[in-house]
Amino acid sequence: MGADDPARIRNLILIGHHGVGKTSLAETLLLAAGTTKSLGRAADGTSNFDTEPEEQKRGSSIFSGFHHVEWKQTHVNLIDAPGAASFVHDASNCLRAATTAVLVVSPNGETRGEDEKVLSWASDAAVPRIAFVTRMDRERASFEQALTDLSSLFEQKPIAVQLPIGAEAGFKGVVDLLTNKAWLGQGDTAQMREAEIPADLAEAARSAREKLVEAVAESNDVLLEHYLEGGELTQQELLGGLREAIAKGALLPVLCGSGVSGIGAATLLDFVVEACPAAADLPPAIGDDPKT
């Protein structure tokens, strides 16, 4: 069991401003992992996070909510932190126990001061940070706009590790740039199936992966030297370099999906388990001999 091994535990905190959809994303993570059989909603009293009467009345989180899932032999503790200005300080307390912070943002250019504040707290607490662009199935949703907004929000360099497949009502999946695979949603189950990268996204995916490889290489001197000499990074080097860049706050990996349709929930869990270091499992710098 993941809970028996500290290296197989992730304490995942969802942060971001009020109303961006953190609790909806948290509910879909439970659904994707099979912890729940249907999507919990505060409005009808079925939420697994907003359980207090006042939260259900407001339709938003007042206190941090907690749950957990088992995913690929890893125990993932979920923390859904409130984002409203009056309650956001609760996120600061929860960050002390977190191993990964996921900044949940909108694809419509709606980053706010609370986002910068919680990212700053996560940085001060040395908590590795990633971003998840939710609501990609809404009108005027723009992944590129979200990347632009994130670039001006904090000192970390945002870098796409996924691309959306489709847009607005036609949003149906993501391209994983680490593995060069496409993943498509499966109705309202929050499950995803592997597929070929759509032909009309092939060039964009190639270009985005090149940017990802370059950004990872630039974050590590050994990898950069190898890259500049014309060498290709192996999959292990790319993933290891990304883990290190996340751990030291050099890069802000950006994923995408929808907390309502569930698209992207499973691939977010995959990324957290595979690319985000556990507190007891921070990687040595690439090029160092871990035995010395």
C-alpha positions as CSV (number, residue, x, y, z in Angstrom):
1,M,0.0,0.0,0.0
2,G,1.2,3.5,-0.8
3,A,0.5,4.7,2.8
4,D,3.2,2.2,4.1
5,D,6.0,3.9,2.2
6,P,6.7,7.6,2.6
7,A,8.0,7.7,-1.0
8,R,4.6,6.6,-2.2
9,I,2.6,9.3,-0.4
10,R,1.6,12.7,-1.9
11,N,-0.2,15.4,0.0
12,L,-1.9,17.3,-2.8
13,I,-3.3,20.8,-2.0
14,L,-5.6,22.6,-4.5
15,I,-5.1,26.4,-4.2
16,G,-6.5,29.3,-6.2
17,H,-9.0,32.2,-5.9
18,H,-12.6,31.9,-5.0
19,G,-15.0,30.4,-7.5
20,V,-12.3,29.0,-9.9
21,G,-13.5,25.4,-9.5
22,K,-11.1,23.8,-7.0
23,T,-13.8,21.8,-5.2
24,S,-15.3,20.5,-8.5
25,L,-11.8,19.4,-9.5
26,A,-11.3,17.7,-6.2
27,E,-14.6,15.8,-6.6
28,T,-13.6,14.6,-10.1
29,L,-10.3,13.3,-8.7
30,L,-12.3,11.1,-6.3
31,L,-14.4,9.9,-9.2
32,A,-11.5,9.2,-11.4
33,A,-9.8,7.1,-8.8
34,G,-13.0,5.2,-8.1
35,T,-13.2,6.5,-4.5
36,T,-16.7,7.7,-5.3
37,K,-19.2,6.4,-7.9
38,S,-20.8,9.8,-8.8
39,L,-19.7,13.4,-8.8
40,G,-20.3,15.1,-5.5
41,R,-21.9,18.6,-5.5
42,A,-22.3,21.1,-2.7
43,A,-25.6,22.3,-4.2
44,D,-27.4,19.1,-3.5
45,G,-25.6,18.2,-0.3
46,T,-23.5,15.4,-1.8
47,S,-20.1,17.2,-1.7
48,N,-17.2,15.3,-0.1
49,F,-15.4,18.5,0.7
50,D,-18.0,21.3,1.3
51,T,-19.9,19.5,4.0
52,E,-20.7,22.3,6.4
53,P,-24.3,23.8,6.1
54,E,-22.9,27.3,5.6
55,E,-20.6,26.1,2.8
56,Q,-23.5,24.4,1.1
57,K,-25.6,27.6,1.5
58,R,-22.8,29.8,0.1
59,G,-21.9,27.3,-2.6
60,S,-18.2,27.8,-1.8
61,S,-15.5,26.5,0.6
62,I,-15.0,28.2,4.0
63,F,-12.8,25.5,5.5
64,S,-10.2,23.2,4.0
65,G,-11.7,19.9,3.0
66,F,-9.8,16.6,3.1
67,H,-10.1,13.2,1.4
68,H,-7.7,10.7,-0.2
69,V,-7.4,8.4,-3.1
70,E,-5.2,5.4,-4.1
71,W,-3.6,5.8,-7.5
72,K,-1.0,3.6,-9.1
73,Q,0.2,2.2,-5.7
74,T,0.4,5.7,-4.3
75,H,-1.6,7.2,-1.5
76,V,-2.7,10.7,-2.5
77,N,-4.1,12.9,0.3
78,L,-6.3,15.6,-1.1
79,I,-6.7,19.1,0.5
80,D,-9.2,21.4,-1.0
81,A,-8.3,24.9,0.4
82,P,-10.7,27.8,0.4
83,G,-9.9,30.7,-2.0
84,A,-12.1,33.5,-0.8
85,A,-10.2,36.5,0.6
86,S,-11.8,36.1,4.1
87,F,-10.8,32.4,4.4
88,V,-7.7,32.0,2.2
89,H,-5.3,32.0,5.1
90,D,-6.4,28.5,5.9
91,A,-4.4,27.5,2.8
92,S,-1.3,28.8,4.5
93,N,-1.7,26.4,7.4
94,C,-2.4,23.4,5.1
95,L,0.6,24.1,3.0
96,R,2.8,23.1,5.9
97,A,1.7,19.5,5.3
98,A,1.6,19.6,1.5
99,T,4.1,17.9,-0.9
100,T,2.6,19.4,-4.0
101,A,0.5,22.5,-4.6
102,V,-1.8,22.7,-7.6
103,L,-2.8,26.2,-8.6
104,V,-6.2,25.9,-10.2
105,V,-6.8,28.7,-12.8
106,S,-9.4,29.7,-15.3
107,P,-8.7,29.7,-19.1
108,N,-10.4,33.1,-19.4
109,G,-7.8,35.5,-18.0
110,E,-9.1,35.5,-14.4
111,T,-6.0,35.2,-12.2
112,R,-6.3,37.4,-9.1
113,G,-4.3,38.6,-6.2
114,E,-5.3,35.6,-4.1
115,D,-3.5,33.4,-6.7
116,E,-0.2,35.3,-6.3
117,K,-0.6,35.3,-2.5
118,V,-1.1,31.5,-2.2
119,L,1.7,30.8,-4.7
120,S,4.0,33.0,-2.6
121,W,3.0,31.0,0.6
122,A,3.8,27.8,-1.3
123,S,7.1,29.1,-2.4
124,D,8.0,30.3,1.2
125,A,7.1,26.8,2.4
126,A,9.2,25.2,-0.3
127,V,6.2,23.2,-1.6
128,P,6.6,22.1,-5.2
129,R,4.0,23.8,-7.5
130,I,2.2,23.0,-10.7
131,A,-0.8,24.6,-12.4
132,F,-4.1,23.1,-13.7
133,V,-6.2,25.1,-16.2
134,T,-9.7,24.0,-15.6
135,R,-13.0,24.7,-17.3
136,M,-11.5,24.1,-20.8
137,D,-15.0,23.2,-21.9
138,R,-16.4,26.7,-21.4
139,E,-17.0,29.4,-23.9
140,R,-13.9,31.5,-24.8
141,A,-11.6,29.0,-23.0
142,S,-8.0,29.6,-24.1
143,F,-5.1,27.5,-22.8
144,E,-2.7,30.0,-24.4
145,Q,-4.3,32.9,-22.5
146,A,-3.9,31.0,-19.3
147,L,-0.2,30.4,-20.0
148,T,0.2,34.1,-20.7
149,D,-1.6,35.0,-17.4
150,L,0.6,32.6,-15.4
151,S,3.8,34.0,-16.9
152,S,3.0,37.4,-15.3
153,L,1.8,36.0,-12.0
154,F,4.9,34.6,-10.4
155,E,8.6,34.1,-10.9
156,Q,8.3,30.5,-12.0
157,K,8.4,29.9,-15.7
158,P,5.1,28.2,-16.8
159,I,5.6,25.4,-19.2
160,A,2.9,23.3,-20.9
161,V,3.2,19.6,-20.2
162,Q,-0.2,19.0,-21.9
163,L,-2.2,20.5,-24.7
164,P,-6.0,20.5,-24.9
165,I,-7.7,18.5,-27.6
166,G,-10.6,20.5,-28.9
167,A,-12.0,23.8,-27.5
168,E,-15.0,25.0,-25.6
169,A,-17.9,22.6,-26.1
170,G,-15.6,20.5,-28.3
171,F,-13.0,19.9,-25.6
172,K,-12.5,16.2,-25.4
173,G,-9.1,15.3,-24.1
174,V,-5.4,16.2,-23.7
175,V,-2.1,15.5,-25.3
176,D,0.6,14.4,-22.9
177,L,3.8,16.0,-24.1
178,L,6.0,13.9,-21.8
179,T,4.8,10.6,-23.4
180,N,3.6,11.9,-26.8
181,K,0.2,10.3,-26.2
182,A,-3.3,11.6,-26.4
183,W,-6.0,10.8,-23.8
184,L,-9.7,11.2,-24.5
185,G,-12.5,11.6,-22.0
186,Q,-15.0,8.8,-21.4
187,G,-18.4,10.4,-20.9
188,D,-19.0,11.6,-17.3
189,T,-16.9,8.9,-15.7
190,A,-13.7,10.9,-15.3
191,Q,-11.9,8.0,-17.0
192,M,-9.7,8.5,-20.0
193,R,-8.6,6.2,-22.9
194,E,-5.3,6.4,-24.8
195,A,-5.5,7.5,-28.4
196,E,-3.3,8.8,-31.3
197,I,-2.5,12.5,-31.3
198,P,-5.0,14.1,-33.7
199,A,-3.3,15.0,-37.0
200,D,-4.3,18.6,-36.7
201,L,-2.5,18.8,-33.4
202,A,0.7,17.0,-34.4
203,E,2.8,20.0,-35.3
204,A,1.6,22.0,-32.3
205,A,2.4,19.0,-30.0
206,R,5.9,18.6,-31.6
207,S,6.6,22.3,-31.1
208,A,5.3,22.3,-27.5
209,R,7.3,19.2,-26.6
210,E,10.5,20.9,-28.0
211,K,9.8,23.9,-25.7
212,L,9.3,21.5,-22.8
213,V,12.6,19.6,-23.4
214,E,14.4,22.9,-23.8
215,A,13.0,24.3,-20.6
216,V,13.9,21.2,-18.6
217,A,17.4,21.1,-20.1
218,E,17.9,24.8,-19.2
219,S,17.1,24.0,-15.5
220,N,20.0,21.6,-15.1
221,D,23.6,22.3,-16.2
222,V,24.4,18.7,-17.0
223,L,21.3,18.3,-19.2
224,L,21.9,21.6,-20.8
225,E,25.4,20.7,-21.9
226,H,24.1,17.4,-23.3
227,Y,21.2,19.2,-25.1
228,L,23.5,21.9,-26.6
229,E,25.8,19.3,-28.0
230,G,22.9,18.0,-30.0
231,G,22.0,15.0,-27.9
232,E,18.4,13.9,-27.3
233,L,17.1,13.6,-23.8
234,T,15.9,10.2,-22.9
235,Q,12.5,9.8,-21.4
236,Q,14.2,9.1,-18.0
237,E,16.3,12.2,-18.3
238,L,13.3,14.3,-19.3
239,L,11.1,13.1,-16.4
240,G,14.0,13.2,-13.9
241,G,14.9,16.7,-15.0
242,L,11.3,17.8,-14.7
243,R,11.0,16.4,-11.2
244,E,14.1,18.3,-10.2
245,A,12.9,21.5,-11.8
246,I,9.6,21.2,-9.9
247,A,11.3,20.4,-6.6
248,K,13.5,23.5,-6.8
249,G,10.8,25.8,-8.2
250,A,12.5,26.4,-11.5
251,L,9.5,25.5,-13.6
252,L,5.7,25.6,-13.2
253,P,4.3,22.7,-15.3
254,V,0.8,23.5,-16.7
255,L,-1.8,20.8,-17.2
256,C,-5.5,21.2,-18.3
257,G,-8.9,19.7,-18.1
258,S,-12.4,20.2,-16.7
259,G,-13.6,19.8,-13.2
260,V,-17.1,19.2,-14.5
261,S,-16.6,16.7,-17.3
262,G,-13.8,15.1,-15.5
263,I,-11.4,15.3,-18.4
264,G,-7.9,15.7,-17.2
265,A,-8.5,14.4,-13.6
266,A,-6.8,11.0,-14.3
267,T,-3.9,12.5,-16.1
268,L,-3.4,15.1,-13.3
269,L,-3.2,12.2,-10.8
270,D,-0.7,10.4,-13.2
271,F,1.4,13.5,-13.3
272,V,1.4,14.1,-9.5
273,V,2.4,10.5,-8.9
274,E,5.0,10.2,-11.6
275,A,6.5,13.7,-11.8
276,C,6.0,15.4,-8.4
277,P,8.5,14.4,-5.7
278,A,7.3,13.1,-2.3
279,A,8.7,14.9,0.7
280,A,10.8,11.8,1.5
281,D,11.8,11.2,-2.1
282,L,13.3,14.4,-3.5
283,P,15.6,13.4,-6.5
284,P,19.3,14.0,-6.4
285,A,20.6,16.5,-8.9
286,I,21.0,14.9,-12.3
287,G,24.7,14.1,-12.9
288,D,25.3,13.4,-9.2
289,D,26.1,9.9,-8.0
290,P,23.4,9.1,-5.4
291,K,25.7,6.5,-3.9
292,T,28.4,9.0,-2.9
